[in-house]
């Protein structure tokens, strides 16, 4: 990173980069636009705070399957990375769950709902979440039954041929 100040895209998925290395990378690569560090053990609060503080041009950050992701780190990224358009955090593996604090810090969060196996209580909880945080809701293809389509928070269905308003809602989101 020291000799590559113009570097814009870095893909380190699955590497053994440590926190100090990620911090140095963030501090020395001011032109960074895309950073993929999925599954990297060095992702922690300190490295995410450094990314948030230094990577002002960052548009994409992928930190899926990173056990060290914290609210403080995620909030630092949301607040500091002013150009951020795509933040990928995988909660499906039980690694990180987006908390109230992260949703409150987000400027353009969207609730994207899909998949099967939802219970009535689960769908009701999604409605409560959307209301509590005033979240726009997009459902995935053929999942209209997961959310009340007459609710003011409902935006539409994501998929092939989605309406422009749905597409724009997803493009503009800082947390999905």
Secondary structure, DSSP 8 states (H G I E B T S, - for coil): -TT-TT--EEE-TT----HHHHHHHHHH-TT--EEE-TT-TT-SHHHHHHHHHH-TT--EEE-TT-TT--HHHHHHHHHH-TT--EEE---TTSS----HHHHHH-SSBEEEE--S---HHHHHHHHHHHHHHT-EEEE-TT-GGGS-TTSTTEEEE-STT--HHHHHHHHH-SB-
